[in-house]
Each structure stands twice: as structure tokens, then as C-alpha cells.
Amino acid sequence: MAIINDRDLLLIEPSLYVDAAGAGTVLTDGTDGAVLGTSFSSAGSNFVSLDIDAGHVIVIDGEACEVIERVSMTALDVSAPRASLDDPLIAPGDGTGLVFSLPSFGRIIDQAQAWTFGALGIDPDHPTRPLDESAIINPDPVKRFIALRAVRLAFAAAAALDPTSESLAERSSLYHRRCSEAMHNLNAMLDLNGDGVVDTARRIDVVNLSRV
């Protein structure tokens, strides 16, 4: 299971869900969206069957927003992007007959996490020392790196799909650099035996063991 979601990518790069949506998977879309305050509804949608809920991203009339909560089969609570989950909800603007879509980069997130965990030696199926995400003592920098890598992969895929777009190519290059910098700065603290104590500090390019 992924330790980040679409919202984590939205906070890094809101334009991803508009400009690079073709590299993701559109879970659903429509033209009957309605917004009142922070309530979004679409009579023709079934958000329950699609398992749309908190952590997803919805693009309403060209604006990417957080999905805060699924209220019913046809209704969601939404907000314009916030810096923190503790911040008040931000109404995206009222309207009816709105074009909307729910693009997801879940597949790319899974790829980014699998690569990162593999590089850090986190493998729940390892024959002698299985580890999963619960072994990470400092999850926040690991999550941010996975999110950056997912954004990088998404823009690279979008640029490949549209090779004439200079904007996509520039952002693909930008996030390649940002991801490389984050990789060299990442220092994951791992608990190898479940006692809550850091046993090793691992970098993606170098593995340093401090206690066996």
C-alpha cells in the first residue's frame, strides 16, 4: 500500500493534475459538477463505486482541488490546495454545470515507492530481514522524496506523450534536478528489529550500518 496519495503530489505541483493529467488515470469525469462553498456534487457520478475519498484530487473547471471527504454517492467535500491538513478549508468558488475530472497518479506513485523502498533495502519479502514502511522512523522525508519522484515521473511521461510542449519538457527537467537533489539529501532512519530504536541510517546512494 502506498504511503502517500494524490494530495501529496498536488501540494508539490498543483499544475500536475491539469497539465500532465494524460500521464495519469482519469477515474471519472463529467460536465454536471456543482459547487456550493466546499461542497461538490455531480448527479451523474457514483463516487462510492469508484472508491473516491480523502486523498484524491478533483479538477473543477480547470482548478485542482483536494478531496476532503466523500459525503455520499454523488457528493464530496473539497478544498482548494492547503499547506496543511490542519488549515481551514478553502472554497474553490460556487458554480453549476461545471466540467470536472478526477485524475490519479496512483500507478506512478506505486512505481516511485517501489523504487525508493528497493533502494533503501525495505523489502517485506526478504528471506532473512523483512522490512516494511513501519520500520521507517522518520517517514516525512521519505514520503516527500517519493512524492517528488512521482511528480518527476509524471512530467517525464507527459512530456514523452507531447514532445512539442516546451513547458512539459522544462518541468520534466526541473523535477529531475529537484529529485536528484532530494535523493542525495535523503537519510532514512530504520528500526530493524521493531524495538523503536534507530538501528541504521540509510541513504539511497550509500548504506551505512550503525547497529546490527
Backbone hydrogen bonds in HBPLUS format (Angstrom, degrees):
<---DONOR---> <-ACCEPTOR-->    atom                        ^
c    i                          cat <-CA-CA->   ^        H-A-AA   ^      H-
h    n   atom  resd res      DA  || num        DHA   H-A  angle D-A-AA Bond
n    s   type  num  typ     dist DA aas  dist angle  dist       angle   num
A0008-ASP N   A0005-ASN O   3.06 MM   3  5.60 131.8  2.31 111.1 122.2     1
A0009-LEU N   A0006-ASP O   3.06 MM   3  5.29 125.9  2.36 102.5 115.9     2
A0010-LEU N   A0006-ASP O   3.01 MM   4  6.34 154.0  2.08 150.6 158.7     3
A0007-ARG N   A0055-GLY O   3.05 MM  48  5.16 136.5  2.24 142.7 145.4     4
A0011-LEU N   A0007-ARG O   3.05 MM   4  6.35 150.9  2.14 153.0 158.4     5
A0012-ILE N   A0009-LEU O   3.13 MM   3  5.25 128.5  2.40  98.5 111.8     6
A0013-GLU N   A0009-LEU O   2.96 MM   4  6.21 166.2  1.98 159.4 162.9     7
A0016-LEU N   A0013-GLU O   3.06 MM   3  5.64 159.8  2.10 118.0 124.3     8
A0018-VAL N   A0015-SER O   3.06 MM   3  5.31 153.5  2.14 108.3 116.6     9
A0019-ASP N   A0015-SER O   2.78 MM   4  5.78 163.1  1.80 171.4 174.6    10
A0020-ALA N   A0016-LEU O   2.97 MM   4  5.09 147.7  2.08 126.6 135.5    11
A0023-ALA N   A0020-ALA O   2.97 MM   3  5.75 163.4  2.00 124.1 129.1    12
A0024-GLY N   A0021-ALA O   2.93 MM   3  5.32 158.1  1.98 113.1 120.4    13
A0025-THR N   A0104-SER O   2.81 MM  79  5.18 162.6  1.84 149.4 155.3    14
A0104-SER N   A0025-THR O   2.74 MM  79  5.18 145.1  1.86 133.1 144.6    15
A0027-LEU N   A0102-LEU O   2.79 MM  75  5.43 158.9  1.84 151.7 147.7    16
A0102-LEU N   A0028-THR O   2.85 MM  74  5.49 145.2  1.97 170.4 169.6    17
A0030-GLY N   A0100-PHE O   3.02 MM  70  5.51 153.1  2.10 148.0 146.0    18
A0100-PHE N   A0030-GLY O   2.98 MM  70  5.51 163.7  2.01 149.4 150.2    19
A0033-GLY N   A0098-LEU O   2.95 MM  65  4.48 149.7  2.05 145.6 138.6    20
A0098-LEU N   A0033-GLY O   2.85 MM  65  4.48 174.4  1.85 135.2 133.5    21
A0034-ALA N   A0041-SER O   2.90 MM   7  5.26 139.3  2.07 150.8 159.2    22
A0041-SER N   A0034-ALA O   2.88 MM   7  5.26 148.8  1.98 147.3 156.2    23
A0035-VAL N   A0095-GLY O   2.81 MM  60  5.23 160.1  1.85 149.4 155.4    24
A0095-GLY N   A0035-VAL O   3.04 MM  60  5.23 153.3  2.11 137.3 137.2    25
A0036-LEU N   A0039-SER O   2.94 MM   3  5.27 156.0  2.00 148.5 156.5    26
A0039-SER N   A0036-LEU O   3.04 MM   3  5.27 162.6  2.08 123.5 127.8    27
A0078-VAL N   A0038-THR O   2.80 MM  40  5.21 165.3  1.82 149.8 154.8    28
A0040-PHE N   A0076-LEU O   2.81 MM  36  5.17 177.1  1.81 165.3 165.2    29
A0076-LEU N   A0040-PHE O   2.80 MM  36  5.17 161.4  1.84 149.9 155.4    30
A0042-SER N   A0074-THR O   2.91 MM  32  5.35 153.9  1.98 153.1 160.8    31
A0045-SER N   A0042-SER O   3.10 MM   3  5.48 169.5  2.11 119.3 120.8    32
A0047-PHE N   A0073-MET O   2.72 MM  26  5.06 158.8  1.76 152.6 148.5    33
A0052-ILE N   A0047-PHE O   2.98 MM   5  5.16 160.0  2.02 154.5 158.1    34
A0051-ASP N   A0048-VAL O   3.02 MM   3  5.00 155.6  2.08 103.4 111.2    35
A0056-HIS N   A0053-ASP O   3.17 MM   3  6.10 159.3  2.21 148.8 151.4    36
A0055-GLY N   A0067-VAL O   3.31 MM  12  6.02 146.3  2.43 160.9 156.6    37
A0067-VAL N   A0056-HIS O   3.00 MM  11  5.33 148.6  2.10 152.1 142.8    38
A0058-ILE N   A0065-CYS O   2.96 MM   7  5.31 159.0  2.00 146.7 152.8    39
A0065-CYS N   A0058-ILE O   2.74 MM   7  5.31 155.6  1.80 148.2 156.7    40
A0059-VAL N   A0101-SER O   2.80 MM  42  5.29 170.4  1.81 165.2 167.8    41
A0101-SER N   A0059-VAL O   3.00 MM  42  5.29 142.1  2.15 138.6 149.4    42
A0060-ILE N   A0063-GLU O   2.81 MM   3  5.15 156.5  1.87 148.0 141.7    43
A0063-GLU N   A0060-ILE O   2.97 MM   3  5.15 163.5  1.99 112.2 117.6    44
A0061-ASP N   A0099-VAL O   2.76 MM  38  5.20 169.2  1.77 175.7 174.7    45
A0066-GLU N   A0079-SER O   2.73 MM  13  5.23 147.3  1.83 168.1 168.0    46
A0079-SER N   A0066-GLU O   3.09 MM  13  5.23 144.7  2.22 139.4 144.3    47
A0068-ILE N   A0077-ASP O   2.77 MM   9  5.23 153.1  1.84 140.8 146.5    48
A0069-GLU N   A0077-ASP O   3.40 MM   8  5.14 156.2  2.46 129.3 129.5    49
A0077-ASP N   A0069-GLU O   2.81 MM   8  5.14 167.6  1.82 156.1 160.1    50
A0071-VAL N   A0075-ALA O   2.95 MM   4  5.32 146.8  2.06 128.6 136.4    51
A0072-SER N   A0075-ALA O   3.20 MM   3  5.02 163.8  2.23 133.4 130.8    52
A0080-ALA N   A0090-ILE O   2.81 MM  10  5.19 161.5  1.84 143.3 149.0    53
A0087-ASP N   A0084-SER O   3.12 MM   3  5.38 159.9  2.16 107.4 113.6    54
A0109-ILE N   A0105-PHE O   2.83 MM   4  6.10 154.9  1.89 156.2 164.7    55
A0110-ASP N   A0106-GLY O   2.96 MM   4  6.19 157.4  2.01 147.6 152.8    56
A0111-GLN N   A0107-ARG O   3.12 MM   4  6.42 151.4  2.20 140.5 148.0    57
A0112-ALA N   A0108-ILE O   2.90 MM   4  6.17 159.8  1.94 151.4 156.5    58
A0113-GLN N   A0109-ILE O   2.90 MM   4  6.12 159.3  1.94 153.6 159.1    59
A0114-ALA N   A0110-ASP O   2.94 MM   4  6.06 163.1  1.97 148.0 152.9    60
A0115-TRP N   A0111-GLN O   3.04 MM   4  6.23 162.0  2.07 149.5 153.9    61
A0116-THR N   A0112-ALA O   3.05 MM   4  6.18 163.0  2.08 144.6 149.7    62
A0117-PHE N   A0113-GLN O   2.83 MM   4  5.97 174.4  1.84 160.7 162.3    63
A0118-GLY N   A0114-ALA O   2.97 MM   4  5.99 155.7  2.03 141.5 148.9    64
A0119-ALA N   A0115-TRP O   2.92 MM   4  6.13 155.2  1.98 147.9 154.6    65
A0120-LEU N   A0116-THR O   2.99 MM   4  6.23 139.0  2.16 144.5 155.9    66
A0122-ILE N   A0117-PHE O   2.77 MM   5  4.86 166.0  1.79 152.2 149.4    67
A0121-GLY N   A0118-GLY O   3.17 MM   3  5.07 157.1  2.23  98.8 105.7    68
A0126-HIS N   A0123-ASP O   3.19 MM   3  5.44 166.0  2.21 117.3 117.1    69
A0131-LEU N   A0123-ASP O   3.03 MM   8  5.13 157.3  2.08 105.4 111.4    70
A0135-ALA N   A0132-ASP O   3.00 MM   3  5.87 168.8  2.02 127.5 131.2    71
A0136-ILE N   A0133-GLU O   3.11 MM   3  5.63 165.7  2.13 115.7 120.3    72
A0191-ASP N   A0135-ALA O   2.82 MM  56  4.93 156.3  1.88 140.8 148.9    73
A0137-ILE N   A0189-MET O   2.77 MM  52  5.38 166.2  1.79 157.0 160.3    74
A0143-LYS N   A0139-PRO O   2.81 MM   4  5.99 161.2  1.85 162.7 168.4    75
A0144-ARG N   A0140-ASP O   2.94 MM   4  6.19 160.0  1.98 152.7 158.3    76
A0145-PHE N   A0141-PRO O   3.02 MM   4  6.14 154.4  2.09 138.4 145.0    77
A0146-ILE N   A0142-VAL O   2.99 MM   4  6.26 163.0  2.02 151.5 155.9    78
A0147-ALA N   A0143-LYS O   2.92 MM   4  6.17 158.5  1.96 150.5 156.5    79
A0148-LEU N   A0144-ARG O   2.88 MM   4  6.13 160.9  1.91 150.6 155.6    80
A0149-ARG N   A0145-PHE O   2.85 MM   4  6.08 161.6  1.88 154.4 159.5    81
A0150-ALA N   A0146-ILE O   2.90 MM   4  6.11 151.9  1.98 145.6 153.6    82
A0151-VAL N   A0147-ALA O   2.93 MM   4  6.22 158.8  1.97 152.1 157.3    83
A0152-ARG N   A0148-LEU O   2.91 MM   4  6.14 161.4  1.94 149.5 155.0    84
A0153-LEU N   A0149-ARG O   2.90 MM   4  6.15 162.5  1.93 149.6 153.8    85
A0154-ALA N   A0150-ALA O   2.88 MM   4  6.05 155.7  1.94 148.5 155.5    86
A0155-PHE N   A0151-VAL O   2.97 MM   4  6.19 167.2  1.98 157.2 159.2    87
A0156-ALA N   A0152-ARG O   2.96 MM   4  6.11 155.2  2.02 148.0 155.7    88
A0157-ALA N   A0153-LEU O   2.92 MM   4  6.10 155.6  1.98 145.1 151.5    89
A0158-ALA N   A0154-ALA O   2.90 MM   4  6.12 158.9  1.94 148.2 154.4    90
A0159-ALA N   A0155-PHE O   2.83 MM   4  5.95 155.8  1.89 145.9 152.4    91
A0160-ALA N   A0156-ALA O   3.01 MM   4  6.21 147.3  2.12 140.6 149.2    92
A0161-LEU N   A0157-ALA O   3.02 MM   4  6.29 143.5  2.15 142.5 152.3    93
A0162-ASP N   A0158-ALA O   3.04 MM   4  6.27 133.7  2.26 139.4 151.7    94
A0165-SER N   A0162-ASP O   3.07 MM   3  5.79 170.7  2.08 126.8 129.8    95
A0169-ALA N   A0165-SER O   3.22 MM   4  6.40 159.0  2.27 141.7 147.7    96
A0170-GLU N   A0166-GLU O   2.88 MM   4  6.05 153.9  1.95 147.2 154.1    97
A0171-ARG N   A0167-SER O   3.01 MM   4  6.27 160.2  2.05 149.8 154.8    98
A0172-SER N   A0168-LEU O   2.85 MM   4  5.99 148.4  1.95 145.3 154.6    99
A0173-SER N   A0169-ALA O   3.04 MM   4  6.27 156.1  2.10 144.2 149.7   100
A0174-LEU N   A0170-GLU O   2.87 MM   4  6.11 156.1  1.92 145.8 153.3   101
A0175-TYR N   A0171-ARG O   2.97 MM   4  6.08 169.1  1.98 147.7 149.7   102
A0176-HIS N   A0172-SER O   3.02 MM   4  6.13 135.6  2.22 136.2 148.5   103
A0177-ARG N   A0173-SER O   3.08 MM   4  6.39 155.2  2.15 148.9 153.8   104
A0178-ARG N   A0174-LEU O   2.94 MM   4  6.27 163.4  1.97 150.6 155.7   105
A0179-CYS N   A0175-TYR O   2.91 MM   4  5.75 154.5  1.98 133.7 140.8   106
A0180-SER N   A0176-HIS O   3.05 MM   4  6.18 153.9  2.12 140.5 147.5   107
A0181-GLU N   A0177-ARG O   2.98 MM   4  6.24 160.5  2.02 153.6 158.3   108
A0182-ALA N   A0178-ARG O   2.99 MM   4  6.19 160.2  2.03 145.3 150.9   109
A0183-MET N   A0179-CYS O   2.87 MM   4  6.03 149.2  1.97 145.4 154.1   110
A0184-HIS N   A0180-SER O   3.19 MM   4  6.45 157.2  2.25 147.2 151.3   111
A0185-ASN N   A0181-GLU O   3.19 MM   4  6.42 133.1  2.42 139.1 151.6   112
A0185-ASN N   A0182-ALA O   3.19 MM   3  5.06 131.8  2.43  92.1 105.2   113
A0186-LEU N   A0182-ALA O   2.94 MM   4  5.96 124.9  2.25 144.0 157.0   114
A0188-ALA N   A0202-ARG O   2.78 MM  14  5.12 148.8  1.87 164.2 153.6   115
A0202-ARG N   A0188-ALA O   2.77 MM  14  5.12 161.0  1.81 157.5 155.1   116
A0190-LEU N   A0200-THR O   2.89 MM  10  5.42 174.4  1.89 167.5 169.4   117
A0199-ASP N   A0190-LEU O   2.78 MM   9  5.95 165.0  1.80 153.1 157.4   118
A0200-THR N   A0190-LEU O   3.29 MM  10  5.42 154.0  2.36 146.6 149.6   119
A0211-ARG N   A0199-ASP O   2.85 MM  12  4.93 124.1  2.17 174.3 163.1   120
A0203-ARG N   A0206-VAL O   2.89 MM   3  5.01 144.3  2.02 161.7 170.6   121
